[in-house]
Amino acid sequence: MREVAFIKQNKEKWLSFEKAIFNDNFKDSDELASDYIQIINDLSYAQTYYPKSKIVGYLNQLAAKAFQKIYKTKKQDTNRFIRFWKSEVPLIMYEYRKYVYIAFALFTLFTAIGAISAANDGEFVRSILGDEYVNMTLENIEAGDPVAVYKSGSNWGSFIGITINNLRVGLIAFILGVFGGIGTVWILFKNCIMLGSFQYFFYEKEVLWESVRGIWIHGAMEIFAIVIEAAAGLVLGASILFPGTYSRLESFKRGVKTGVKILISTFPFTFSAGFLEGFVTRYSNMMPNWLSVGIILGTLGIISYYYLLYPFKVYKKTQSAITPQSTPTSLTLHAI
């Protein structure tokens, strides 16, 4: 059978199955398992006769999603929370990893713009951060404590206030993705310009190291989480701009559902960053360098592993579980 005929013959079935998986629109697990077997048969056939075709990749992903759905139905509802963090989010991050890469590329570009602008315009930092904040920071630097601003207020007050603000920024970055992702890019741009100019300001005053070992104790997770939230906004925007084979409304619904899951996944890291800022950063100047650097690298390592490395591990494990079942059956032979 020619590839075009194979696709034409099964296209409606595949799209219907994909929609059912995404919307949990199955009557029972037996129906899901039956359709899953058909997809595996189609995948096996495509791997045999069209090994270099894009349809192999599509069916492979569809089979992976179906396997994950079947796996979920075998677990008790009490494990739903664990499944969400252990497998569902990582598989989503793998599928939409290009949006994470784009978000990090924009983060790097915008932060660099902020630093370069501050280096070439003496008033740029003040125009971004405000005279009051800059003057206060200058006073703190002269007093020998560049990050004294993080020691104001109570531990719990700082923790709660900062966490709420960071959650608000992440939520806005995601919601503004509804404008084709432009709103998300704008939020990321504003925050990165502030970050770049802020860090250059400390560099110019020759206290960059003091600021880094203090600010990034909480900043590693905080900034990383914002970038991931921006990726969620880009996913939402892309669902509107590039609906693919779906109607624009259906694609938008999928984008919202996926983006919300990504957004929610950042909340523990945002809370952790708030806790560190409220209870740990204030003591950074009292810490030995090895401890502050250890905290920074440790928190950065945890969140980087979860969003950048662990998704590949989970996807590979899922694929390994699918492969043994990917053998031709009577249905495949019938299709041939």
N, C-alpha and C positions, 0 to 999 in steps of 0.2 A: 504494500500500500504506500502511495506517495505521501510525503509529509503533509502537504497541503490538504489532502483528503482526510488524513488522520486527524488533523486539527479541526477541520470542518465537522467531522463526524462526532467529535467529543467536546467541542468548545462549550456548548451550552451546559453540558453535564459538569464540566470543571468549574465554570463560573457559578453555577447553582450551588455546587458543593462548597466553594470558597465562601460564598455569601452565607451559607448555612453555618459554617464553622465560625465565622466572625460574629454572627448574631446569636450563636447558641440555639439555632433553629432546628433541633433534632427531636423527634418524638421520644426516642429512647436510645440507649447505648448500642443495641443490636443494629439499629438503622445506621448509626455512625460507623460501626465496625464494618458493616457490609459495604458502605460507600468507600470506606478506607481501602478495602481490599481491591476494589475496582481501580482506585487511583494508583495503588501499588502496581497493579497489572499494566496500566497505561504507562507508568514510569519505566517499568522493566522493558516494555516494548520499545519505548522511545530510546532508552539507553542502548538497545540492541541495534536498531535500524537508523537512528538519527543521533549518534553519540555527540556530535558537535553542535547540535541545534540548541537554541535558547529554550525550547520547550522542555528540554530535560531539566534545566535549572528551575523553571517554573513548577513543574510537577514535583521536583525534589522538595521545594519549599512548601508546596501544598501538602505533600505527604508528611513533612515534618510538623506542620501545624495540626494536621489530623492526628498524628501520633500523640502530640502534646495534649490534645483535647481528650483522647481516649485515656491517656495516662491520668488526667485530672479526674475523669469519671470514676476511676477505680479507687480514689482516695476519699477519706471521710471529710465532711465539711469542716471539721476542726483543723484540718491541715491546709485549708485554703489560704490562710495568711502566710504560712511558710512557703507554699507553692508560688505565691505571687512574687516573693523576693528571690526564691531559689531558682526558679525556672522561667516564669512568665516574663518578668522584666528583662532578664538577660537575653532571652530570645527576641524580644522586641528591640532591644538595643542592637543586637546583631543585624536584624533585618533593616533597621533604619540608621545604621552606623554612619552612612555618608552624611547624614544631617549633623551628627556629632562632630565629624571631621570639619564640616563647613563652619559650624559654630566655633570651633577652636581656631580655625584659620582667621575668622573674623575677629575673634578675641585678640589674637596675636597682632593682627594688623591695626586694630583700633587702639590697643594699648601702646603700640609703637608710635602711632600718630600723636597720642597724648604726650608721650615723653619727648618726642622730637619738637612738638609745638612749644612745650615748656622750655626746652633748651634754646629755642630761637626767639622767644618772646618773653621778656622779663615780667610782663603783667599777665601772662596767660594763666598761671596758677591761681592768681587772685580772682580772675574772671570766672574760673571754674569752681573753685572751692570757697570763694568769698573772703573778704578782708578780715572778718572776725575770726574765722577758723585759722587763716594763715598767721595772723598776729598771735593768736593763742599758741599755735605750734612753735612759732619763733621763740616765744617766752619759755616754753617747755624745753626747747633745745638749749637755750642759754642756761636754764636751770639744771641741765645735765640729764634730763629725762624726756627724750623726744616723743615717746608714746604715752605720756602721762594722761592724755585724753581718755585712754581706755581704763583708767583707774578711778575715774569720777563715778559717783553714784554707788549704790549698793550692788552686791554680787547678783542677787535675784532680780533686782530692778533692771540691771544692765542685760542680764540673760533674757528676760522676758521681752524687754523693749527691742533689743537687737534682733531677736528671733522673729518677732512679729513683723519687723521692717523687712527682713530678708525674705520671709514668706510672701509678703506683699509684692516685693520686687519680682520674685519668681512667678507669681500668679499673673501679674501684669504682663510680664514678658511672654507668657504663654497665650493669654487672652488676645493680646494685640497681634498675634499671629494670624488672626482672622482677616487682617488686611493684606493677605497674600504674603505674609512674613515680614512685610516692611516695618510694621510696628515693633516686632520683635528685634529686628536689626537695629532700630533706633534706640531701644532700651539698652541693648548690648553696647551700642556705640557710646551712649552717655556714660555708662558705668565704667567702660574701659578707658575712655578719655580721662575721667577722674582718677582712675588707678594709675595710668601712665604718668600723668602730670604730678600726682601725689608722690609717687616713688622717685621721680626725677627731682622733685623739690628736696627730698631728704638727701639724695645724692649730691645735689648742689651745695647743701649745707654740711657735707662730709659726715653725715650720720646715717648713711644708707644701711650699714650692717645692723646698727642698733634698731632701725625701723623694721628691717626684714625679720630679725629673730624675735621681734615682738609681734608685729602685725600678722605675719604669716602663720603664727601658731593657730589662729582661728581662720585666717584668710585662705589657707590651702583648701579646706573643705568648702568654705563659704563661696569663694570665687568659682571653684570647679562646679559646684551645684548650680550656680547661676548660668554657667555655660551650658550645662545639661538642660536646664529649663528653657534656655534659648533654643536648643535643638528641638525641644517639644513644640515650641512655637513655630519653628520652621516646618516641622512635620504637619502641623495644622495648616499653615499657609500653602504648603505643597499639595495638600489634599483638595484645596479649592482651585489652585492653578492647574494642576495636572491630575484630573480625575481618572484618566486611563479608560478602562472598559466600563467603569461605573458611571452612573449619573452623577452630576456634580453634588447633588444633595446626599446621595449615598456615600460618595467619597468623603464629603465633609463630616458625616456622622462617624465614619471610620477614623478620620483624622482626629476628631474630638476624643473618641474613646481611647485611641492609642496615646495621644498627647497627654491626656489626664493621667494615664498609668505612669508615663515617664515622669510627669510632674510630681505625683505622689511618691514615687521612688526616691526623690531627692529630699523629702521631708526629714527623714532620720539624720541625714548629713547636715541639713540646715539647723536642726535642733542641737546637734553635736557641736557645730561651729559656734552657735550662740552660747552654749555652755562653756566652751573654751574661752570665748571672749569675756564672758562674765566672771569666770572663776579662775582662769589660768593666765591669760594674757597680762593681767594687771601685775603679775609677779615675775614678768619676763626679765626685768633688769636684775632680779635677785637670783636668777637661775644660772647655772654654769652653761657655757655654750653647747656642750654635748647634749644637755637635756632639752634645750629649746630646739636645737637642730633635729634631735631625735623625734620630738613631737611633730615638727613640721613634716619631716620625711615620712613618719609613720602615718599621719592622717592623709597626706597626699598619696601615699602608697595604697592605703585601703580603698579610697574612693576611685583611684585610677584603675586598680585591679578590678573592682566591681563593674565599672562602666566600659573599660577598654580591653581587658583581657578575659575576664570571666565569661562574657557572652560567647566568645569563640570556643571556650571549653564546653559550655553547655550545648552549643549548637553541634559541636563535634560528637558529643556524647549522644545527642538525639539522633544524629545521622547514623552512628554506629548501631543504635538500637533498631533503626529502620532497615538497614542494609540486609541483615539475615533474612528478612521477610520479602525482600525484593526479588523473588524468583518467579518465572513464568508459571501461570496456572492455566486451567482450561479456558478461563475467560480471555486470557491473552491469546491463546491459540485460536480461539474463535474469532477474535478481532483480526488476527493475521489471515 
